[in-house]
Amino acid sequence: WIRRAADYVGLRDFALYDGGASHIPSWTSDTFRPEHSAEDSDSYSPHEALDSNTQVGHCWPFTGASGQLGIALPEPVNITHVTIDHIPRALAPDIRSAPRRFFLWGYSD
C-alpha cells in the first residue's frame, strides 16, 4: 500500500480512492457513456480518476470539452503539491484528451 500511496513523486497521494478519498457527486461532471460500449459501467466512473492505474483505457471520460471532479480527501491536509497523471503521449490513442489546464479549489467546513 505504501508504494501506491507514494507514487513516483515520492509524496503521499491523498486523492487516491484506495487511500480513503472519494468523489463528490454534486461537484463532479457527468460521465460520458459510449452507446456501443460493452464495458462494465464501473469502468466509466469518477472512481477511475482517483485510481493509481494509468494504463490505456483506465480513465474517467466526462461529457463535453471541460469538466470538474470534486474530491473529498480522507483527512484535512495542507496542499503543497498537485500532479495530474496521464499515460505517455506515445501510448495515448488521442493525446487531445489529456488535461491541460486546471483550477484547484479548496473547501473546509
N, C-alpha and C positions, 0 to 999 in steps of 0.2 A: 504494500500500500504506500509506503514512503516513496518508492520510485515513481508511482503515478501521481502522488500529491506534490512532488517537487520535480517538475519536468526539466527539460534542458536549460531553462533559465536559472535553475538552482534555487528557486524560491517556492514556498508553498503556494499552491493554486487554490484559493478559497472558493473559486467559482466552479469547482468540479462537482458534478452530481454525486459521485462516489464519496466525496468529502463532506456531503451534507447540504450542498447548495441545491436550489430548485428554481424553476422559472415561475414568474408571477403572471398568471394568465391574463389578468386585466391590463397589464403593462406590456404585453407581448403581441406582436403582429400575428395575423392569421397565417396558418401553414398552407403552402401550396401543395395540393394533392393531384398529381398527374392522373388523368382519367384512365389511361391504359396501363397503369402500373399494377403488376401482380405482387408487388412488395407488401409486406405486412404493414399495417397502418402505424405501428410503433416506430417503423423506420423513418417516418416523416413526422417528427415531433421536435419541439424546442429542446427536449432532453438531449438530442444529438449534439446540440451546440455546447452542452455542458459536459460532454464526454471527452476523454483524452484521446480517443481514436480519431486520427486524421487521415485515414485511408480513403481512397476514392469511393464515393457512394455513402459515406458516413457523414452526412451533413444535414442541416435543417433548412429546407427550402421555404422561404416565406413568399407571400403573394406580393407582386409588384416589384418596382425597381429599388425600393428602400424599405427598411423595416426596423423594428426595435425588439429588444429582448430584455424583459425585466428579470433581474436575478436577485433572489433572496439568499444572502450569504448565511452560512451556518452560525456565525457569531459576529459581533461588532469588530471591524478592522479599520486600521488606518491605511488607506490605499496609497502605496508609494510607487507601484509599477503596474502597467497594464500591457498585456500582449493579446493578440488575436492570431490564432494558429490557422493555417490553410495548407493544403497539400502543395508541393512544389509545382512551379509552372510547367515543368516537363511532364508531369503526371496529370495535370488538370485537363479534363475534356474541354472546358471553356473557362479560361482564366478571368473572363469578364465577371464571373460570379463571385470573385474574391472581394472581401470587404476592403474598401479604400479609404473611406472617411467615416469617423465615428465620433459620437459625443458621449461623455461619461457623466452621468448624474448620480448623485448620492442622496439617500433619504435615511433619516434616522428618526425613530419615534421616541 
